[in-house]
Amino acid sequence: MTLSGAITAPLVTLAKILPHLLIFAFTSYKGDPVSVQVFEGNTSDNTTVVDQVQKISKQFGVTNVIFVGDRGMIKGPQINELGENFKYIVSLRMLCVT
């Protein structure tokens, strides 16, 4: 869903009004789309990552995966479950810059 620049309500208000979706999009190393999966908006990110990565790995014979997402999408238990060929890039909270 694309929000028009004409909408001026705070995002918190919009989140209560607009329907939500969770979309997993997988791309090749060149950025070409390979697979897209859509979930209901109330689905937790970290409950779907492992299943989706395993599905793509099996479907396309992928042995090395690099996951890019925010820090809430994947945690220690999911990282451990996916194994050593699973790499990830996530944002970190900046503690202090001096």
N, C-alpha and C positions, 0 to 999 in steps of 0.2 A: 504494500500500500504506500503510495506517495502522498505526502501531505503538502498542500499548496501553501505558498508563502502568505496567502490571504488569511490563513487560520492563525489567530493571535492568542488563543487560549493557552495557558501553561500546559506543558506536556503531561503533568500529573493529571490534570483535568481531562485531557484527551485520552489518556490511558484508561480512564474509567468509562468513557463513552464509546470509543472505537473498539471493534472486535480485534482480537489478538491472534496471531499465528506464530508458530515456531517453524522456521525453515532451515533445513540443512542443505547446503549446496556444496557439492564436491566438484573440484576442478582438476584437470591434468596439471603437470608441472608448467605447462605453457599458459594456464589460465582458462583453458577451454572447459565448458561445463560438461560433466560426466554423468552426474546424478543429482536429483533434487527430491527431497522428502519433506512433506508438509505435515505438521502435527497441530493439534489443538493448542491454543494459546496458553492454557493453564498447565502445559507439560513442562516439567523441570528440565533445563538444558542437560544437567549432569546425569540424568536418568536415561538419556537417549544416545549419548555420544558413543559408548562402547558398542551398542547394537548396530548403529549406523556404520561405524568404522569396520566392524567385523563383516557386515553385509557387503560393503563395497570391496573389501579384501577378497572375499569369497567369489563374488560375482565377476570381478575383473582380474582376479589373480594377482592382486597388489600385495607385495611383501613389505614395502617400506612406505610409511605414512607420515606426513608432516601435517599436524593439526594446528590451525590458527584460529584463536578465539579469545574471548575475554576470560578473566580469571574465575568467574563463576561457572563456566561451562565444564571444566574438568578439574578434578581434585585427585589427591593421592591414590585412593582406591581404584579409580578408573585408569589412571596411568599404570598402576601395577598390573591390572587385569589385561591391558593391551600388550604388554611385553616389550622386549628390547628393540624391536624394529619400529616402534611407535615413537615419533619425536613430536614435540609441540612448541608452539610459540604463543604465550599468553601475556597479557599486561600484568604488571605488578604495581602495587600501591607504593608511591614514593614516600619513604619514611621521613627523610630529612636531607636537605641539600644545604651545604654550607660553603 
